[in-house]
Amino acid sequence: MDLELITSILLIIGIDIILGGDNAIVIALACRNLPETKRNKAIVLGTVLAVFIRIVVTIAAVFLLKIPFLQFAGGVFLLLLAYKLLVDHNEDTSRIKGGITLFAAIKTIVIADLIMGIDNVIAIAGAAHGNFYLVVLGLCVSIPIIIWGSKVILYLMEKFPVLIYFGASILAYTAGKMIVNEERLHYLYENYQPLLTMIPFLSICLILFAGLLTNRIKSYSGVKN
C-alpha cells in the first residue's frame, strides 16, 4: 500500500469525523417525536438510506470533478468551508422538524443529511482522486461515526477547540490537493515542481491564519462592545 493511498484513506476518515458530527443532531431532532419503540428503527433505516444515497451522489461528484476546472472550483469551495468551520462552527439545526411517523422521520433524516452533507460529498470525492473503492470505504466509515461517534466528537470539539483547527487543516490540505490535481493548471507547475508539494501546506497556513485573525478581531470587537 503506497503512501498516497494511505494519505487518501486517512484524509477521508478525518473528513468524515470532522464533517459528520452534525449528523447526530439531525438524527436526534428528526426522531424526537417518535415513540421509543420506533426511534431506533428510524435511526438505523434513515442513516443507512442516507449513506447509500450519499455514496451514489459522491460517485457522481467524482465524475463531475473531471469536468474542466471543476476540481479547482471544488478546492476553492473546501477552502471557504475550512474557513467557515473556524469562524462559524455553530450550525443552526433548530429548523429541522421532528417526524411524527416512522416514514416522516426517515424522510427528514435523508433530506437533511443530503443538504448538510454536500460539503462532505465534495471533500470525499476530492480526497479519493477518482478511486471508487476509496469513496465507498470513506462513506462506510461514516456509518458508525454518524450513529455512535458524532455526539462524542461534537462534545470533544466543544471541550477542546483546538480540534476544530485540526479539522480545518484537514479540509485545507484536501483543498490544496484538489487544486494541484486540476489537469488544466498543470502547465503552471512545469517549471515550479516544488509548488505541487507546497500548495496543500500553504493552504493550511492560509486558512489557519485567516481563521485566527478573524476570531481575534471578533473577540476584540466583542470586548470593546
C-alpha angles and dihedrals in degrees: 000000000000127000094251092057093047090049091051092050092049091047092051092049090047092050090050091051095047099040097033095065097088092055091078089060091049091052094046093049094045093052101037094101096049123099115255092253093060099035098082092045091052091049094051098040094041094048095046092048091046092051091047091052090046090054090055092046092047093050087051088050090053088058092044092052088064089067109105113277093355090108088055091047090049090052091052090048091054091049089055090046091051090051091048090050089058099044102031112023097147101093115195110238097160091105092065108105123214118238122237094206132049092246093048092051093049091048091051092050093050096045095043092046092050093050095044093040099061090098090050091050094052092044094051093044089053094046092048093056093212096312106137093194090058090049092054092042092051094049093045088054087056092063097073090036092056096042103039112007108043098084090049091049092049090049092049092047090052092044095045109030090185087077088066089059090049090052092048088051091055091052092045092050091050089048091052091050091051091051094051090045091060100115094205090063098047091100088068091062099046093098095030105050094159087068089071089065097034101051097069090051092043087053089056091050092048095050095043091049093047092046095047091046093049093047090048091051091047091049092048092048091049092052092046092051 
